[in-house]
């Protein structure tokens, strides 16, 4: 039986390249291409792919939060994160969200194919150049400092939408919340992070890679 792969990447050229790479393998097939994190979650729940190739910097809902939801609702689906970030903080975030693999986008095509087969078998895969930083944290029993971990998953979702310029009313509609609840999340985030104005909050979100707007 072929490995069923969902590709989530908002860069059309990259997504198409991944599709051709996967479909060139006799034991794999692409079931869908999606362009944002919320659509990735929806299609994963609907189609139950074996593996999701997930861009970390996705609009509407970033790759980490989408991965967290997919792993909660579709535990048999494995996720491989594709990212331009190679620092240990971003790798750690992805693994904490439930990703089984993390590949730097500059990696060669063969690594992507090998990673799909590995995670389908229940194993993990990290690009070689990413492991050193994580090994340090494992040996010293520490986690890389990450201010995003001060926030809940829902707060991080609100943070991304604020950074992308959505109004409180629009965010409330997207997340099925009341505007007052969204305002509460915003105030709570600013308090936790020691940030006093919306512009600084948006700047923080972009600096932390929560939003793909850079």
PyMOL commands that place a pseudoatom at each C-alpha (Angstrom):
pseudoatom trace, name=CA, resn=UNK, resi=1, chain=A, elem=C, hetatm=0, pos=[0.000, 0.000, 0.000]
pseudoatom trace, name=CA, resn=UNK, resi=2, chain=A, elem=C, hetatm=0, pos=[1.352, 3.439, -0.922]
pseudoatom trace, name=CA, resn=UNK, resi=3, chain=A, elem=C, hetatm=0, pos=[2.301, 6.042, 1.666]
pseudoatom trace, name=CA, resn=UNK, resi=4, chain=A, elem=C, hetatm=0, pos=[-0.335, 8.776, 1.421]
pseudoatom trace, name=CA, resn=UNK, resi=5, chain=A, elem=C, hetatm=0, pos=[1.208, 12.244, 1.718]
pseudoatom trace, name=CA, resn=UNK, resi=6, chain=A, elem=C, hetatm=0, pos=[-0.418, 15.647, 2.308]
pseudoatom trace, name=CA, resn=UNK, resi=7, chain=A, elem=C, hetatm=0, pos=[1.736, 18.649, 1.361]
pseudoatom trace, name=CA, resn=UNK, resi=8, chain=A, elem=C, hetatm=0, pos=[1.160, 21.928, 3.218]
pseudoatom trace, name=CA, resn=UNK, resi=9, chain=A, elem=C, hetatm=0, pos=[3.180, 24.845, 1.854]
pseudoatom trace, name=CA, resn=UNK, resi=10, chain=A, elem=C, hetatm=0, pos=[2.045, 28.299, 0.791]
pseudoatom trace, name=CA, resn=UNK, resi=11, chain=A, elem=C, hetatm=0, pos=[4.860, 28.687, -1.747]
pseudoatom trace, name=CA, resn=UNK, resi=12, chain=A, elem=C, hetatm=0, pos=[3.471, 27.260, -4.976]
pseudoatom trace, name=CA, resn=UNK, resi=13, chain=A, elem=C, hetatm=0, pos=[6.825, 26.462, -6.566]
pseudoatom trace, name=CA, resn=UNK, resi=14, chain=A, elem=C, hetatm=0, pos=[8.038, 24.636, -3.455]
pseudoatom trace, name=CA, resn=UNK, resi=15, chain=A, elem=C, hetatm=0, pos=[4.787, 22.705, -3.094]
pseudoatom trace, name=CA, resn=UNK, resi=16, chain=A, elem=C, hetatm=0, pos=[4.848, 21.657, -6.733]
pseudoatom trace, name=CA, resn=UNK, resi=17, chain=A, elem=C, hetatm=0, pos=[8.462, 20.547, -6.427]
pseudoatom trace, name=CA, resn=UNK, resi=18, chain=A, elem=C, hetatm=0, pos=[7.591, 18.440, -3.399]
pseudoatom trace, name=CA, resn=UNK, resi=19, chain=A, elem=C, hetatm=0, pos=[4.627, 16.944, -5.229]
pseudoatom trace, name=CA, resn=UNK, resi=20, chain=A, elem=C, hetatm=0, pos=[6.784, 15.861, -8.158]
pseudoatom trace, name=CA, resn=UNK, resi=21, chain=A, elem=C, hetatm=0, pos=[9.425, 14.475, -5.803]
pseudoatom trace, name=CA, resn=UNK, resi=22, chain=A, elem=C, hetatm=0, pos=[6.913, 12.400, -3.827]
pseudoatom trace, name=CA, resn=UNK, resi=23, chain=A, elem=C, hetatm=0, pos=[4.973, 11.138, -6.841]
pseudoatom trace, name=CA, resn=UNK, resi=24, chain=A, elem=C, hetatm=0, pos=[8.228, 9.999, -8.478]
pseudoatom trace, name=CA, resn=UNK, resi=25, chain=A, elem=C, hetatm=0, pos=[8.464, 7.356, -5.735]
pseudoatom trace, name=CA, resn=UNK, resi=26, chain=A, elem=C, hetatm=0, pos=[6.756, 4.056, -6.491]
pseudoatom trace, name=CA, resn=UNK, resi=27, chain=A, elem=C, hetatm=0, pos=[5.629, 3.646, -2.880]
pseudoatom trace, name=CA, resn=UNK, resi=28, chain=A, elem=C, hetatm=0, pos=[4.143, 7.132, -2.363]
pseudoatom trace, name=CA, resn=UNK, resi=29, chain=A, elem=C, hetatm=0, pos=[1.257, 9.295, -3.543]
pseudoatom trace, name=CA, resn=UNK, resi=30, chain=A, elem=C, hetatm=0, pos=[0.194, 12.888, -2.890]
pseudoatom trace, name=CA, resn=UNK, resi=31, chain=A, elem=C, hetatm=0, pos=[-3.419, 13.154, -1.781]
pseudoatom trace, name=CA, resn=UNK, resi=32, chain=A, elem=C, hetatm=0, pos=[-3.607, 16.970, -1.597]
pseudoatom trace, name=CA, resn=UNK, resi=33, chain=A, elem=C, hetatm=0, pos=[-1.717, 20.277, -1.645]
pseudoatom trace, name=CA, resn=UNK, resi=34, chain=A, elem=C, hetatm=0, pos=[-2.868, 22.997, 0.769]
pseudoatom trace, name=CA, resn=UNK, resi=35, chain=A, elem=C, hetatm=0, pos=[-1.695, 26.570, 1.332]
pseudoatom trace, name=CA, resn=UNK, resi=36, chain=A, elem=C, hetatm=0, pos=[-2.397, 27.362, 4.994]
pseudoatom trace, name=CA, resn=UNK, resi=37, chain=A, elem=C, hetatm=0, pos=[-2.354, 25.680, 8.376]
pseudoatom trace, name=CA, resn=UNK, resi=38, chain=A, elem=C, hetatm=0, pos=[-6.108, 25.615, 8.930]
pseudoatom trace, name=CA, resn=UNK, resi=39, chain=A, elem=C, hetatm=0, pos=[-6.677, 23.917, 5.597]
pseudoatom trace, name=CA, resn=UNK, resi=40, chain=A, elem=C, hetatm=0, pos=[-3.926, 21.425, 6.484]
pseudoatom trace, name=CA, resn=UNK, resi=41, chain=A, elem=C, hetatm=0, pos=[-5.797, 20.525, 9.672]
pseudoatom trace, name=CA, resn=UNK, resi=42, chain=A, elem=C, hetatm=0, pos=[-9.101, 20.226, 7.833]
pseudoatom trace, name=CA, resn=UNK, resi=43, chain=A, elem=C, hetatm=0, pos=[-7.709, 17.988, 5.086]
pseudoatom trace, name=CA, resn=UNK, resi=44, chain=A, elem=C, hetatm=0, pos=[-5.789, 15.863, 7.565]
pseudoatom trace, name=CA, resn=UNK, resi=45, chain=A, elem=C, hetatm=0, pos=[-8.970, 15.204, 9.539]
pseudoatom trace, name=CA, resn=UNK, resi=46, chain=A, elem=C, hetatm=0, pos=[-10.906, 14.517, 6.352]
pseudoatom trace, name=CA, resn=UNK, resi=47, chain=A, elem=C, hetatm=0, pos=[-8.387, 12.370, 4.443]
pseudoatom trace, name=CA, resn=UNK, resi=48, chain=A, elem=C, hetatm=0, pos=[-6.251, 10.862, 7.247]
pseudoatom trace, name=CA, resn=UNK, resi=49, chain=A, elem=C, hetatm=0, pos=[-2.915, 10.906, 5.376]
pseudoatom trace, name=CA, resn=UNK, resi=50, chain=A, elem=C, hetatm=0, pos=[-0.003, 8.788, 6.572]
pseudoatom trace, name=CA, resn=UNK, resi=51, chain=A, elem=C, hetatm=0, pos=[2.418, 11.720, 6.476]
pseudoatom trace, name=CA, resn=UNK, resi=52, chain=A, elem=C, hetatm=0, pos=[2.100, 15.503, 6.267]
pseudoatom trace, name=CA, resn=UNK, resi=53, chain=A, elem=C, hetatm=0, pos=[4.959, 17.575, 4.854]
pseudoatom trace, name=CA, resn=UNK, resi=54, chain=A, elem=C, hetatm=0, pos=[4.381, 20.822, 6.738]
pseudoatom trace, name=CA, resn=UNK, resi=55, chain=A, elem=C, hetatm=0, pos=[5.969, 24.213, 6.104]
pseudoatom trace, name=CA, resn=UNK, resi=56, chain=A, elem=C, hetatm=0, pos=[6.667, 25.823, 9.467]
pseudoatom trace, name=CA, resn=UNK, resi=57, chain=A, elem=C, hetatm=0, pos=[5.793, 29.373, 8.303]
pseudoatom trace, name=CA, resn=UNK, resi=58, chain=A, elem=C, hetatm=0, pos=[2.178, 29.025, 7.211]
pseudoatom trace, name=CA, resn=UNK, resi=59, chain=A, elem=C, hetatm=0, pos=[-0.438, 31.812, 7.074]
pseudoatom trace, name=CA, resn=UNK, resi=60, chain=A, elem=C, hetatm=0, pos=[-3.533, 31.768, 9.277]
pseudoatom trace, name=CA, resn=UNK, resi=61, chain=A, elem=C, hetatm=0, pos=[-2.171, 28.931, 11.456]
pseudoatom trace, name=CA, resn=UNK, resi=62, chain=A, elem=C, hetatm=0, pos=[1.556, 28.228, 11.534]
pseudoatom trace, name=CA, resn=UNK, resi=63, chain=A, elem=C, hetatm=0, pos=[3.068, 24.783, 11.112]
pseudoatom trace, name=CA, resn=UNK, resi=64, chain=A, elem=C, hetatm=0, pos=[3.678, 24.145, 14.792]
pseudoatom trace, name=CA, resn=UNK, resi=65, chain=A, elem=C, hetatm=0, pos=[0.106, 24.868, 15.866]
pseudoatom trace, name=CA, resn=UNK, resi=66, chain=A, elem=C, hetatm=0, pos=[-1.309, 22.954, 12.897]
pseudoatom trace, name=CA, resn=UNK, resi=67, chain=A, elem=C, hetatm=0, pos=[0.912, 19.995, 13.802]
pseudoatom trace, name=CA, resn=UNK, resi=68, chain=A, elem=C, hetatm=0, pos=[-0.241, 20.091, 17.414]
pseudoatom trace, name=CA, resn=UNK, resi=69, chain=A, elem=C, hetatm=0, pos=[-3.903, 19.895, 16.354]
pseudoatom trace, name=CA, resn=UNK, resi=70, chain=A, elem=C, hetatm=0, pos=[-3.312, 17.200, 13.732]
pseudoatom trace, name=CA, resn=UNK, resi=71, chain=A, elem=C, hetatm=0, pos=[-1.432, 15.001, 16.191]
pseudoatom trace, name=CA, resn=UNK, resi=72, chain=A, elem=C, hetatm=0, pos=[-4.218, 15.394, 18.768]
pseudoatom trace, name=CA, resn=UNK, resi=73, chain=A, elem=C, hetatm=0, pos=[-7.033, 14.608, 16.345]
pseudoatom trace, name=CA, resn=UNK, resi=74, chain=A, elem=C, hetatm=0, pos=[-5.271, 12.233, 13.920]
pseudoatom trace, name=CA, resn=UNK, resi=75, chain=A, elem=C, hetatm=0, pos=[-2.657, 10.396, 16.006]
pseudoatom trace, name=CA, resn=UNK, resi=76, chain=A, elem=C, hetatm=0, pos=[-1.866, 7.936, 13.201]
pseudoatom trace, name=CA, resn=UNK, resi=77, chain=A, elem=C, hetatm=0, pos=[-0.768, 10.804, 10.932]
pseudoatom trace, name=CA, resn=UNK, resi=78, chain=A, elem=C, hetatm=0, pos=[2.921, 11.681, 11.201]
pseudoatom trace, name=CA, resn=UNK, resi=79, chain=A, elem=C, hetatm=0, pos=[4.200, 15.190, 10.462]
pseudoatom trace, name=CA, resn=UNK, resi=80, chain=A, elem=C, hetatm=0, pos=[7.538, 16.256, 8.996]
pseudoatom trace, name=CA, resn=UNK, resi=81, chain=A, elem=C, hetatm=0, pos=[8.331, 19.933, 9.462]
pseudoatom trace, name=CA, resn=UNK, resi=82, chain=A, elem=C, hetatm=0, pos=[10.050, 21.762, 6.610]
pseudoatom trace, name=CA, resn=UNK, resi=83, chain=A, elem=C, hetatm=0, pos=[11.771, 24.951, 7.699]
pseudoatom trace, name=CA, resn=UNK, resi=84, chain=A, elem=C, hetatm=0, pos=[14.298, 27.609, 6.816]
pseudoatom trace, name=CA, resn=UNK, resi=85, chain=A, elem=C, hetatm=0, pos=[15.055, 27.864, 10.544]
pseudoatom trace, name=CA, resn=UNK, resi=86, chain=A, elem=C, hetatm=0, pos=[17.896, 25.659, 11.799]
pseudoatom trace, name=CA, resn=UNK, resi=87, chain=A, elem=C, hetatm=0, pos=[18.276, 26.829, 15.403]
pseudoatom trace, name=CA, resn=UNK, resi=88, chain=A, elem=C, hetatm=0, pos=[17.501, 24.520, 18.311]
pseudoatom trace, name=CA, resn=UNK, resi=89, chain=A, elem=C, hetatm=0, pos=[14.549, 26.632, 19.530]
pseudoatom trace, name=CA, resn=UNK, resi=90, chain=A, elem=C, hetatm=0, pos=[12.564, 26.092, 16.326]
pseudoatom trace, name=CA, resn=UNK, resi=91, chain=A, elem=C, hetatm=0, pos=[13.459, 22.402, 16.192]
pseudoatom trace, name=CA, resn=UNK, resi=92, chain=A, elem=C, hetatm=0, pos=[12.454, 21.951, 19.829]
pseudoatom trace, name=CA, resn=UNK, resi=93, chain=A, elem=C, hetatm=0, pos=[9.123, 23.723, 19.239]
pseudoatom trace, name=CA, resn=UNK, resi=94, chain=A, elem=C, hetatm=0, pos=[8.315, 21.411, 16.347]
pseudoatom trace, name=CA, resn=UNK, resi=95, chain=A, elem=C, hetatm=0, pos=[9.144, 18.272, 18.326]
pseudoatom trace, name=CA, resn=UNK, resi=96, chain=A, elem=C, hetatm=0, pos=[7.110, 19.549, 21.281]
pseudoatom trace, name=CA, resn=UNK, resi=97, chain=A, elem=C, hetatm=0, pos=[4.172, 20.058, 18.904]
pseudoatom trace, name=CA, resn=UNK, resi=98, chain=A, elem=C, hetatm=0, pos=[4.409, 16.412, 17.872]
pseudoatom trace, name=CA, resn=UNK, resi=99, chain=A, elem=C, hetatm=0, pos=[6.433, 16.480, 14.653]
pseudoatom trace, name=CA, resn=UNK, resi=100, chain=A, elem=C, hetatm=0, pos=[8.265, 13.227, 13.932]
pseudoatom trace, name=CA, resn=UNK, resi=101, chain=A, elem=C, hetatm=0, pos=[10.737, 14.898, 11.591]
pseudoatom trace, name=CA, resn=UNK, resi=102, chain=A, elem=C, hetatm=0, pos=[12.367, 18.255, 10.978]
pseudoatom trace, name=CA, resn=UNK, resi=103, chain=A, elem=C, hetatm=0, pos=[14.145, 19.025, 7.717]
pseudoatom trace, name=CA, resn=UNK, resi=104, chain=A, elem=C, hetatm=0, pos=[15.993, 22.176, 6.728]
pseudoatom trace, name=CA, resn=UNK, resi=105, chain=A, elem=C, hetatm=0, pos=[14.631, 23.409, 3.402]
pseudoatom trace, name=CA, resn=UNK, resi=106, chain=A, elem=C, hetatm=0, pos=[18.125, 23.519, 1.938]
pseudoatom trace, name=CA, resn=UNK, resi=107, chain=A, elem=C, hetatm=0, pos=[18.387, 19.735, 2.353]
pseudoatom trace, name=CA, resn=UNK, resi=108, chain=A, elem=C, hetatm=0, pos=[18.690, 17.470, -0.670]
pseudoatom trace, name=CA, resn=UNK, resi=109, chain=A, elem=C, hetatm=0, pos=[15.607, 15.810, -2.113]
pseudoatom trace, name=CA, resn=UNK, resi=110, chain=A, elem=C, hetatm=0, pos=[16.698, 12.307, -1.088]
pseudoatom trace, name=CA, resn=UNK, resi=111, chain=A, elem=C, hetatm=0, pos=[16.513, 13.327, 2.570]
pseudoatom trace, name=CA, resn=UNK, resi=112, chain=A, elem=C, hetatm=0, pos=[12.840, 14.254, 2.235]
pseudoatom trace, name=CA, resn=UNK, resi=113, chain=A, elem=C, hetatm=0, pos=[12.016, 10.901, 0.663]
pseudoatom trace, name=CA, resn=UNK, resi=114, chain=A, elem=C, hetatm=0, pos=[14.003, 8.970, 3.293]
pseudoatom trace, name=CA, resn=UNK, resi=115, chain=A, elem=C, hetatm=0, pos=[12.328, 10.950, 6.082]
pseudoatom trace, name=CA, resn=UNK, resi=116, chain=A, elem=C, hetatm=0, pos=[8.841, 10.104, 4.798]
pseudoatom trace, name=CA, resn=UNK, resi=117, chain=A, elem=C, hetatm=0, pos=[9.644, 6.395, 4.900]
pseudoatom trace, name=CA, resn=UNK, resi=118, chain=A, elem=C, hetatm=0, pos=[11.239, 6.667, 8.354]
pseudoatom trace, name=CA, resn=UNK, resi=119, chain=A, elem=C, hetatm=0, pos=[8.368, 8.463, 10.061]
pseudoatom trace, name=CA, resn=UNK, resi=120, chain=A, elem=C, hetatm=0, pos=[5.846, 6.146, 8.404]
pseudoatom trace, name=CA, resn=UNK, resi=121, chain=A, elem=C, hetatm=0, pos=[7.672, 3.303, 10.185]
pseudoatom trace, name=CA, resn=UNK, resi=122, chain=A, elem=C, hetatm=0, pos=[7.352, 5.067, 13.524]
pseudoatom trace, name=CA, resn=UNK, resi=123, chain=A, elem=C, hetatm=0, pos=[10.858, 6.495, 13.655]
pseudoatom trace, name=CA, resn=UNK, resi=124, chain=A, elem=C, hetatm=0, pos=[12.079, 10.096, 13.879]
pseudoatom trace, name=CA, resn=UNK, resi=125, chain=A, elem=C, hetatm=0, pos=[14.226, 12.073, 11.481]
pseudoatom trace, name=CA, resn=UNK, resi=126, chain=A, elem=C, hetatm=0, pos=[16.240, 15.254, 11.946]
pseudoatom trace, name=CA, resn=UNK, resi=127, chain=A, elem=C, hetatm=0, pos=[18.502, 16.835, 9.369]
pseudoatom trace, name=CA, resn=UNK, resi=128, chain=A, elem=C, hetatm=0, pos=[22.079, 16.039, 10.347]
pseudoatom trace, name=CA, resn=UNK, resi=129, chain=A, elem=C, hetatm=0, pos=[23.070, 19.639, 10.943]
pseudoatom trace, name=CA, resn=UNK, resi=130, chain=A, elem=C, hetatm=0, pos=[20.182, 20.133, 13.386]
pseudoatom trace, name=CA, resn=UNK, resi=131, chain=A, elem=C, hetatm=0, pos=[21.022, 17.383, 15.864]
pseudoatom trace, name=CA, resn=UNK, resi=132, chain=A, elem=C, hetatm=0, pos=[24.032, 18.926, 17.594]
pseudoatom trace, name=CA, resn=UNK, resi=133, chain=A, elem=C, hetatm=0, pos=[22.066, 21.685, 19.328]
pseudoatom trace, name=CA, resn=UNK, resi=134, chain=A, elem=C, hetatm=0, pos=[19.381, 19.286, 20.485]
pseudoatom trace, name=CA, resn=UNK, resi=135, chain=A, elem=C, hetatm=0, pos=[21.927, 16.772, 21.770]
pseudoatom trace, name=CA, resn=UNK, resi=136, chain=A, elem=C, hetatm=0, pos=[23.362, 19.524, 23.966]
pseudoatom trace, name=CA, resn=UNK, resi=137, chain=A, elem=C, hetatm=0, pos=[19.966, 20.153, 25.556]
pseudoatom trace, name=CA, resn=UNK, resi=138, chain=A, elem=C, hetatm=0, pos=[19.306, 16.425, 26.038]
pseudoatom trace, name=CA, resn=UNK, resi=139, chain=A, elem=C, hetatm=0, pos=[22.719, 15.859, 27.680]
pseudoatom trace, name=CA, resn=UNK, resi=140, chain=A, elem=C, hetatm=0, pos=[22.318, 18.866, 29.966]
pseudoatom trace, name=CA, resn=UNK, resi=141, chain=A, elem=C, hetatm=0, pos=[18.625, 18.168, 30.579]
pseudoatom trace, name=CA, resn=UNK, resi=142, chain=A, elem=C, hetatm=0, pos=[17.592, 21.659, 29.558]
pseudoatom trace, name=CA, resn=UNK, resi=143, chain=A, elem=C, hetatm=0, pos=[15.194, 23.116, 27.044]
pseudoatom trace, name=CA, resn=UNK, resi=144, chain=A, elem=C, hetatm=0, pos=[16.197, 26.032, 24.815]
pseudoatom trace, name=CA, resn=UNK, resi=145, chain=A, elem=C, hetatm=0, pos=[14.810, 29.306, 26.135]
pseudoatom trace, name=CA, resn=UNK, resi=146, chain=A, elem=C, hetatm=0, pos=[11.533, 29.970, 24.371]
pseudoatom trace, name=CA, resn=UNK, resi=147, chain=A, elem=C, hetatm=0, pos=[9.211, 32.835, 25.373]
pseudoatom trace, name=CA, resn=UNK, resi=148, chain=A, elem=C, hetatm=0, pos=[6.393, 31.346, 23.272]
pseudoatom trace, name=CA, resn=UNK, resi=149, chain=A, elem=C, hetatm=0, pos=[6.069, 28.566, 25.817]
pseudoatom trace, name=CA, resn=UNK, resi=150, chain=A, elem=C, hetatm=0, pos=[4.643, 31.155, 28.221]
pseudoatom trace, name=CA, resn=UNK, resi=151, chain=A, elem=C, hetatm=0, pos=[1.542, 31.217, 26.010]
pseudoatom trace, name=CA, resn=UNK, resi=152, chain=A, elem=C, hetatm=0, pos=[-1.199, 28.651, 25.538]
pseudoatom trace, name=CA, resn=UNK, resi=153, chain=A, elem=C, hetatm=0, pos=[-1.902, 27.170, 22.123]
pseudoatom trace, name=CA, resn=UNK, resi=154, chain=A, elem=C, hetatm=0, pos=[-5.008, 29.348, 21.764]
pseudoatom trace, name=CA, resn=UNK, resi=155, chain=A, elem=C, hetatm=0, pos=[-3.054, 32.465, 22.744]
pseudoatom trace, name=CA, resn=UNK, resi=156, chain=A, elem=C, hetatm=0, pos=[-0.438, 31.652, 20.104]
pseudoatom trace, name=CA, resn=UNK, resi=157, chain=A, elem=C, hetatm=0, pos=[-3.186, 31.294, 17.494]
pseudoatom trace, name=CA, resn=UNK, resi=158, chain=A, elem=C, hetatm=0, pos=[-4.594, 34.709, 18.436]
pseudoatom trace, name=CA, resn=UNK, resi=159, chain=A, elem=C, hetatm=0, pos=[-1.070, 36.145, 18.377]
pseudoatom trace, name=CA, resn=UNK, resi=160, chain=A, elem=C, hetatm=0, pos=[-0.490, 34.963, 14.815]
pseudoatom trace, name=CA, resn=UNK, resi=161, chain=A, elem=C, hetatm=0, pos=[-3.757, 36.393, 13.539]
pseudoatom trace, name=CA, resn=UNK, resi=162, chain=A, elem=C, hetatm=0, pos=[-3.057, 39.730, 15.244]
pseudoatom trace, name=CA, resn=UNK, resi=163, chain=A, elem=C, hetatm=0, pos=[0.387, 39.790, 13.622]
pseudoatom trace, name=CA, resn=UNK, resi=164, chain=A, elem=C, hetatm=0, pos=[-1.216, 39.169, 10.231]
pseudoatom trace, name=CA, resn=UNK, resi=165, chain=A, elem=C, hetatm=0, pos=[-3.408, 42.246, 10.649]
pseudoatom trace, name=CA, resn=UNK, resi=166, chain=A, elem=C, hetatm=0, pos=[-6.763, 40.667, 11.472]
pseudoatom trace, name=CA, resn=UNK, resi=167, chain=A, elem=C, hetatm=0, pos=[-9.193, 42.642, 13.596]
pseudoatom trace, name=CA, resn=UNK, resi=168, chain=A, elem=C, hetatm=0, pos=[-10.520, 41.371, 16.915]
pseudoatom trace, name=CA, resn=UNK, resi=169, chain=A, elem=C, hetatm=0, pos=[-13.917, 40.739, 15.311]
pseudoatom trace, name=CA, resn=UNK, resi=170, chain=A, elem=C, hetatm=0, pos=[-12.351, 38.819, 12.430]
pseudoatom trace, name=CA, resn=UNK, resi=171, chain=A, elem=C, hetatm=0, pos=[-10.247, 36.709, 14.813]
pseudoatom trace, name=CA, resn=UNK, resi=172, chain=A, elem=C, hetatm=0, pos=[-13.297, 35.967, 16.918]
pseudoatom trace, name=CA, resn=UNK, resi=173, chain=A, elem=C, hetatm=0, pos=[-15.134, 34.706, 13.854]
pseudoatom trace, name=CA, resn=UNK, resi=174, chain=A, elem=C, hetatm=0, pos=[-12.205, 32.579, 12.653]
pseudoatom trace, name=CA, resn=UNK, resi=175, chain=A, elem=C, hetatm=0, pos=[-11.702, 30.926, 16.056]
pseudoatom trace, name=CA, resn=UNK, resi=176, chain=A, elem=C, hetatm=0, pos=[-15.402, 30.723, 17.008]
pseudoatom trace, name=CA, resn=UNK, resi=177, chain=A, elem=C, hetatm=0, pos=[-14.878, 32.981, 20.023]
pseudoatom trace, name=CA, resn=UNK, resi=178, chain=A, elem=C, hetatm=0, pos=[-16.491, 36.187, 21.233]
pseudoatom trace, name=CA, resn=UNK, resi=179, chain=A, elem=C, hetatm=0, pos=[-14.651, 39.470, 20.576]
pseudoatom trace, name=CA, resn=UNK, resi=180, chain=A, elem=C, hetatm=0, pos=[-14.399, 39.980, 24.340]
pseudoatom trace, name=CA, resn=UNK, resi=181, chain=A, elem=C, hetatm=0, pos=[-12.644, 36.621, 24.713]
pseudoatom trace, name=CA, resn=UNK, resi=182, chain=A, elem=C, hetatm=0, pos=[-10.153, 37.560, 22.004]
pseudoatom trace, name=CA, resn=UNK, resi=183, chain=A, elem=C, hetatm=0, pos=[-9.469, 40.846, 23.799]
pseudoatom trace, name=CA, resn=UNK, resi=184, chain=A, elem=C, hetatm=0, pos=[-8.915, 38.891, 27.010]
pseudoatom trace, name=CA, resn=UNK, resi=185, chain=A, elem=C, hetatm=0, pos=[-6.403, 36.626, 25.261]
pseudoatom trace, name=CA, resn=UNK, resi=186, chain=A, elem=C, hetatm=0, pos=[-4.617, 39.683, 23.870]
pseudoatom trace, name=CA, resn=UNK, resi=187, chain=A, elem=C, hetatm=0, pos=[-4.394, 41.360, 27.264]
pseudoatom trace, name=CA, resn=UNK, resi=188, chain=A, elem=C, hetatm=0, pos=[-3.228, 38.146, 28.924]
pseudoatom trace, name=CA, resn=UNK, resi=189, chain=A, elem=C, hetatm=0, pos=[-0.493, 37.651, 26.308]
pseudoatom trace, name=CA, resn=UNK, resi=190, chain=A, elem=C, hetatm=0, pos=[0.792, 41.180, 26.756]
pseudoatom trace, name=CA, resn=UNK, resi=191, chain=A, elem=C, hetatm=0, pos=[0.889, 40.714, 30.513]
pseudoatom trace, name=CA, resn=UNK, resi=192, chain=A, elem=C, hetatm=0, pos=[2.752, 37.384, 30.290]
pseudoatom trace, name=CA, resn=UNK, resi=193, chain=A, elem=C, hetatm=0, pos=[5.299, 38.763, 27.841]
pseudoatom trace, name=CA, resn=UNK, resi=194, chain=A, elem=C, hetatm=0, pos=[5.740, 42.144, 29.509]
pseudoatom trace, name=CA, resn=UNK, resi=195, chain=A, elem=C, hetatm=0, pos=[4.627, 43.915, 26.321]
pseudoatom trace, name=CA, resn=UNK, resi=196, chain=A, elem=C, hetatm=0, pos=[2.600, 47.110, 26.618]
pseudoatom trace, name=CA, resn=UNK, resi=197, chain=A, elem=C, hetatm=0, pos=[1.384, 47.879, 23.089]
pseudoatom trace, name=CA, resn=UNK, resi=198, chain=A, elem=C, hetatm=0, pos=[0.037, 46.060, 20.040]
pseudoatom trace, name=CA, resn=UNK, resi=199, chain=A, elem=C, hetatm=0, pos=[2.876, 47.128, 17.733]
pseudoatom trace, name=CA, resn=UNK, resi=200, chain=A, elem=C, hetatm=0, pos=[5.439, 45.531, 20.035]
pseudoatom trace, name=CA, resn=UNK, resi=201, chain=A, elem=C, hetatm=0, pos=[3.307, 42.409, 20.276]
pseudoatom trace, name=CA, resn=UNK, resi=202, chain=A, elem=C, hetatm=0, pos=[3.190, 42.113, 16.491]
pseudoatom trace, name=CA, resn=UNK, resi=203, chain=A, elem=C, hetatm=0, pos=[6.950, 42.695, 16.277]
pseudoatom trace, name=CA, resn=UNK, resi=204, chain=A, elem=C, hetatm=0, pos=[7.501, 39.948, 18.854]
pseudoatom trace, name=CA, resn=UNK, resi=205, chain=A, elem=C, hetatm=0, pos=[5.344, 37.520, 16.849]
pseudoatom trace, name=CA, resn=UNK, resi=206, chain=A, elem=C, hetatm=0, pos=[7.302, 38.134, 13.650]
pseudoatom trace, name=CA, resn=UNK, resi=207, chain=A, elem=C, hetatm=0, pos=[10.672, 37.890, 15.408]
pseudoatom trace, name=CA, resn=UNK, resi=208, chain=A, elem=C, hetatm=0, pos=[9.651, 34.550, 16.922]
pseudoatom trace, name=CA, resn=UNK, resi=209, chain=A, elem=C, hetatm=0, pos=[8.525, 33.125, 13.601]
pseudoatom trace, name=CA, resn=UNK, resi=210, chain=A, elem=C, hetatm=0, pos=[4.889, 32.844, 14.708]
pseudoatom trace, name=CA, resn=UNK, resi=211, chain=A, elem=C, hetatm=0, pos=[3.821, 34.598, 11.523]
pseudoatom trace, name=CA, resn=UNK, resi=212, chain=A, elem=C, hetatm=0, pos=[5.402, 34.141, 8.083]
pseudoatom trace, name=CA, resn=UNK, resi=213, chain=A, elem=C, hetatm=0, pos=[5.366, 37.917, 7.631]
pseudoatom trace, name=CA, resn=UNK, resi=214, chain=A, elem=C, hetatm=0, pos=[9.022, 38.921, 7.771]
for i in range(1, 214): cmd.bond("trace and resi %d" % i, "trace and resi %d" % (i + 1))
show_as sticks, trace
zoom trace
